[in-house]
Amino acid sequence: MSSAASTTSSIDLSKRDLTLDLARVFCVLLVVLIHLLMVGVGIGPDGQVEVSRPLEEQWWFAPVTWAGQIMPLFFVVGGFASLTAWRSLVRRGGTGADYVRSRVLRLAQPALPLFIFYAVVIGGARLIGIDPQLVELAVTGAASPLWFLAAYTLCQALVPLMAHWHATAPKATLLVLLAGAIVVDVIRYSVGIDAIGLANLFFVWLLVQQLGFWYADGWFAARRWWTLVAIAIVAYASLVPMTVVGPYADDMLTNLNPPTLPLVALAVAQACILKLLRPALARLMNTHAARAVVFLVGTRLMTIYLWHLPVILMLSGLALLVPFASPEPASLAWWWTRPVMFVLVMAAVFGLSFVVGRWEAPREVGPTPRTWVVAVATVLAFLPPFAVMEFFMDLPIAIAGSVLLAVAVFMLGRWRAAAPEVPATSATSASAASAAGRADARLGTTTPHSHSGPVSS
């Protein structure tokens, strides 16, 4: 708590758009709520534990996802924060390697203890003879949010390049990315090979991040309110032919992995809505209560995002041991228990953050390593969550991911490179600048994990 408090007090709030901090926190908390409604743990007719997905069984699930799928908004906000952070770094004489090192560390470090946790849990379950199918089902669902780390690591690694293209040819960059996303989807649905859609990890999410660059440059702020409303309506309306006539699913969860064109439409609409709501959100963030909540949650965004599903499953399992504490999933009583479960999950994750939350703040030692070292470490950090996204979490991936992430963190955060001696005054200034940078990173000045994930930028 003390470190969070000191971090908050060290930041000049007058230079921050606090509505974006609020948007990041809202996105992550909504993800927690949605997953809480999607996970049902109960006892089947044969007396065995069953895991169901009550939310997806509702007739209204698909249309609700048109509003509830907020990951595009997170990437838009991340794009805003990333461009702002990149420009600030360049003004201070920083390089692309400096930026990528910091951002990848803020994604890889929090993921490392989670992969170790899965290796221990899956290995332990095998040793004590728990049903392998049940373990596989639980772990597959609990680790599903890790796709975000793969997509966001890719986007963050390319920020220096994409910022350059944005500065030199902003419209052409958007058009090229949009054309790439369309071509990938056309080929994917024409030949029926979903793996082709993985190319849109590049085109779709970079395009959405690029919209955040435009947001940072004031394009949305320069539009009249009725123009933003019209753009949002057209963007949402475009989902109708894409899902009714086109090949896309009518629920935006299915369109998430691999990412598809409808996510771009959602990103445009959500960026417009965020700008329309900004005055109201700014008034809210002028209250001490709202700032306290946003900054308290904001310093733990990555922990909340990565650990909330394992916590949900563990608490749901424990509830089975308490009489009347675990109603049948999707029953009326079950729905009424969700608010209580949300509070319990957040309390548990908050407590857990005192153990694993320290991994959210990068602990660089020495100067930034050579560019090739940063590049190799970035690839190593990308591979484990990408493997989970493609093949689902299992023991080999958990072990290999733990090793690769540990190596990546060591390469980026513990690399001791030779550096010229500097006067004591310069060293003091550099130390102060580093401390300020770590404070900004802890809050997510630019995330979800600024959170630059779920939360980080």
Secondary structure, DSSP 8 states (H G I E B T S, - for coil): -HHHHHHHHTS-GGGS-HHHHHHHHHHHHHHHHHHHHH-EEEE-TTS-EEEE-TGGGSTTHHHHHHHH--HHHHHHHHHHHHHHHHHHHHHTT--HHHHHHHHHHHHHHHHHHHHHHHHHHHHHHHHHT--HHHHHHHHHHHTGGGHHHHHHHHHHHTHHHHHHHHHH-HHHHHHHHHHHHHHHHHHHHHHT-GGGGGGHHHHHHHHHHHHHHHHHTTTTTTS-HHHHHHHHHHHHHTHHHHHHTSSS-SSTTTTTTTT-HHHHHHHHHHHHHHHHHHHHHHHHHTSHHHHHHHHHHHTTHHHHHHHHHHHHHHHHHHHTTSTTSS--TTSHHHHHHHHHHHHHHHHHHHHHHHHHGGGGS----SS---HHHHHHHHHHHHHHHHHHHHH---HHHHHHHHHHHHHHHHHHHS---------HHHHHHHHHHHHHHHHHHHHT-------BTTTB-
